[in-house]
Amino acid sequence: MNRPGRASARRSGRDYTAVALIGAGLAVLALALLLVGIP
């Protein structure tokens, strides 16, 4: 009975930060496109 709970929990830190950085990047790109598209 080997559960990957510890591995996933220990690995969720990097995954969460990576997803946060990617999400922030996409948000910045979306805002830039909106600002450029307004004028």
N, CA, C and O atoms as CSV, one atom per row, in Angstrom:
chain,resi,resn,atom,element,x,y,z
A,1,MET,N,N,0.855,-1.200,0.000
A,1,MET,CA,C,0.000,0.000,0.000
A,1,MET,C,C,0.888,1.246,0.000
A,1,MET,O,O,1.164,1.834,1.046
A,2,ASN,N,N,1.311,1.617,-1.158
A,2,ASN,CA,C,2.174,2.794,-1.268
A,2,ASN,C,C,1.387,3.941,-1.883
A,2,ASN,O,O,1.081,3.931,-3.075
A,3,ARG,N,N,1.068,4.917,-1.067
A,3,ARG,CA,C,0.286,6.055,-1.572
A,3,ARG,C,C,1.210,7.207,-1.965
A,3,ARG,O,O,2.122,7.547,-1.211
A,4,PRO,N,N,0.989,7.807,-3.127
A,4,PRO,CA,C,1.810,8.939,-3.585
A,4,PRO,C,C,1.392,10.248,-2.921
A,4,PRO,O,O,1.629,11.326,-3.465
A,5,GLY,N,N,0.776,10.155,-1.754
A,5,GLY,CA,C,0.298,11.356,-1.069
A,5,GLY,C,C,1.450,12.266,-0.677
A,5,GLY,O,O,1.417,13.470,-0.935
A,6,ARG,N,N,2.486,11.677,-0.043
A,6,ARG,CA,C,3.630,12.499,0.370
A,6,ARG,C,C,4.338,13.086,-0.837
A,6,ARG,O,O,4.721,14.255,-0.829
A,7,ALA,N,N,4.512,12.284,-1.869
A,7,ALA,CA,C,5.215,12.749,-3.072
A,7,ALA,C,C,4.458,13.911,-3.704
A,7,ALA,O,O,5.050,14.934,-4.049
A,8,SER,N,N,3.146,13.748,-3.852
A,8,SER,CA,C,2.348,14.803,-4.486
A,8,SER,C,C,2.332,16.059,-3.611
A,8,SER,O,O,2.417,17.177,-4.119
A,9,ALA,N,N,2.225,15.867,-2.306
A,9,ALA,CA,C,2.187,17.012,-1.393
A,9,ALA,C,C,3.529,17.745,-1.413
A,9,ALA,O,O,3.584,18.974,-1.389
A,10,ARG,N,N,4.597,16.967,-1.457
A,10,ARG,CA,C,5.934,17.565,-1.472
A,10,ARG,C,C,6.222,18.199,-2.828
A,10,ARG,O,O,7.046,19.107,-2.944
A,11,ARG,N,N,5.534,17.708,-3.839
A,11,ARG,CA,C,5.765,18.181,-5.199
A,11,ARG,C,C,4.799,19.311,-5.551
A,11,ARG,O,O,5.043,20.063,-6.495
A,12,SER,N,N,3.710,19.433,-4.802
A,12,SER,CA,C,2.685,20.434,-5.109
A,12,SER,C,C,3.245,21.854,-4.965
A,12,SER,O,O,2.756,22.783,-5.607
A,13,GLY,N,N,4.256,22.016,-4.132
A,13,GLY,CA,C,4.837,23.343,-3.941
A,13,GLY,C,C,5.388,23.901,-5.238
A,13,GLY,O,O,5.050,25.016,-5.636
A,14,ARG,N,N,6.242,23.122,-5.900
A,14,ARG,CA,C,6.819,23.579,-7.165
A,14,ARG,C,C,5.740,23.721,-8.226
A,14,ARG,O,O,5.728,24.697,-8.977
A,15,ASP,N,N,4.836,22.753,-8.291
A,15,ASP,CA,C,3.771,22.797,-9.297
A,15,ASP,C,C,2.921,24.052,-9.108
A,15,ASP,O,O,2.577,24.730,-10.077
A,16,TYR,N,N,2.582,24.358,-7.836
A,16,TYR,CA,C,1.735,25.523,-7.568
A,16,TYR,C,C,2.438,26.813,-7.983
A,16,TYR,O,O,1.825,27.689,-8.593
A,17,THR,N,N,3.712,26.927,-7.655
A,17,THR,CA,C,4.455,28.142,-8.016
A,17,THR,C,C,4.582,28.250,-9.529
A,17,THR,O,O,4.469,29.341,-10.088
A,18,ALA,N,N,4.819,27.118,-10.193
A,18,ALA,CA,C,4.936,27.124,-11.660
A,18,ALA,C,C,3.621,27.566,-12.284
A,18,ALA,O,O,3.604,28.404,-13.185
A,19,VAL,N,N,2.514,26.999,-11.798
A,19,VAL,CA,C,1.192,27.358,-12.328
A,19,VAL,C,C,0.903,28.828,-12.057
A,19,VAL,O,O,0.323,29.515,-12.897
A,20,ALA,N,N,1.310,29.315,-10.877
A,20,ALA,CA,C,1.079,30.724,-10.532
A,20,ALA,C,C,1.865,31.636,-11.473
A,20,ALA,O,O,1.344,32.644,-11.950
A,21,LEU,N,N,3.121,31.276,-11.736
A,21,LEU,CA,C,3.946,32.094,-12.641
A,21,LEU,C,C,3.373,32.083,-14.053
A,21,LEU,O,O,3.305,33.122,-14.709
A,22,ILE,N,N,2.960,30.905,-14.517
A,22,ILE,CA,C,2.378,30.801,-15.865
A,22,ILE,C,C,1.076,31.601,-15.929
A,22,ILE,O,O,0.829,32.313,-16.902
A,23,GLY,N,N,0.246,31.481,-14.891
A,23,GLY,CA,C,-1.022,32.221,-14.859
A,23,GLY,C,C,-0.772,33.722,-14.858
A,23,GLY,O,O,-1.471,34.468,-15.544
A,24,ALA,N,N,0.219,34.171,-14.092
A,24,ALA,CA,C,0.540,35.600,-14.053
A,24,ALA,C,C,1.024,36.065,-15.422
A,24,ALA,O,O,0.651,37.144,-15.882
A,25,GLY,N,N,1.847,35.260,-16.065
A,25,GLY,CA,C,2.353,35.612,-17.393
A,25,GLY,C,C,1.221,35.734,-18.395
A,25,GLY,O,O,1.177,36.679,-19.183
A,26,LEU,N,N,0.300,34.771,-18.364
A,26,LEU,CA,C,-0.842,34.812,-19.285
A,26,LEU,C,C,-1.708,36.028,-18.993
A,26,LEU,O,O,-2.215,36.664,-19.917
A,27,ALA,N,N,-1.882,36.356,-17.714
A,27,ALA,CA,C,-2.695,37.514,-17.338
A,27,ALA,C,C,-2.051,38.795,-17.861
A,27,ALA,O,O,-2.744,39.668,-18.386
A,28,VAL,N,N,-0.731,38.913,-17.722
A,28,VAL,CA,C,-0.015,40.104,-18.212
A,28,VAL,C,C,-0.145,40.210,-19.725
A,28,VAL,O,O,-0.373,41.297,-20.257
A,29,LEU,N,N,-0.002,39.081,-20.421
A,29,LEU,CA,C,-0.132,39.087,-21.885
A,29,LEU,C,C,-1.544,39.494,-22.284
A,29,LEU,O,O,-1.726,40.264,-23.227
A,30,ALA,N,N,-2.542,38.981,-21.572
A,30,ALA,CA,C,-3.937,39.314,-21.883
A,30,ALA,C,C,-4.173,40.809,-21.672
A,30,ALA,O,O,-4.796,41.460,-22.510
A,31,LEU,N,N,-3.681,41.356,-20.561
A,31,LEU,CA,C,-3.845,42.789,-20.282
A,31,LEU,C,C,-3.127,43.620,-21.337
A,31,LEU,O,O,-3.647,44.644,-21.779
A,32,ALA,N,N,-1.945,43.191,-21.741
A,32,ALA,CA,C,-1.193,43.920,-22.769
A,32,ALA,C,C,-1.970,43.924,-24.086
A,32,ALA,O,O,-2.066,44.954,-24.753
A,33,LEU,N,N,-2.519,42.774,-24.452
A,33,LEU,CA,C,-3.296,42.690,-25.698
A,33,LEU,C,C,-4.527,43.587,-25.617
A,33,LEU,O,O,-4.891,44.237,-26.597
A,34,LEU,N,N,-5.169,43.621,-24.447
A,34,LEU,CA,C,-6.355,44.470,-24.283
A,34,LEU,C,C,-5.965,45.947,-24.392
A,34,LEU,O,O,-6.644,46.727,-25.059
A,35,LEU,N,N,-4.865,46.323,-23.731
A,35,LEU,CA,C,-4.424,47.724,-23.779
A,35,LEU,C,C,-4.046,48.124,-25.203
A,35,LEU,O,O,-4.334,49.241,-25.634
A,36,VAL,N,N,-3.411,47.225,-25.923
A,36,VAL,CA,C,-3.006,47.526,-27.301
A,36,VAL,C,C,-4.229,47.557,-28.211
A,36,VAL,O,O,-4.270,48.313,-29.182
A,37,GLY,N,N,-5.220,46.737,-27.896
A,37,GLY,CA,C,-6.400,46.651,-28.753
A,37,GLY,C,C,-7.382,47.792,-28.530
A,37,GLY,O,O,-8.218,48.057,-29.394
A,38,ILE,N,N,-7.301,48.475,-27.391
A,38,ILE,CA,C,-8.251,49.560,-27.103
A,38,ILE,C,C,-8.095,50.730,-28.081
A,38,ILE,O,O,-9.086,51.137,-28.686
A,39,PRO,N,N,-6.887,51.288,-28.261
A,39,PRO,CA,C,-6.722,52.420,-29.181
A,39,PRO,C,C,-6.755,51.943,-30.640
A,39,PRO,O,O,-6.632,52.754,-31.558
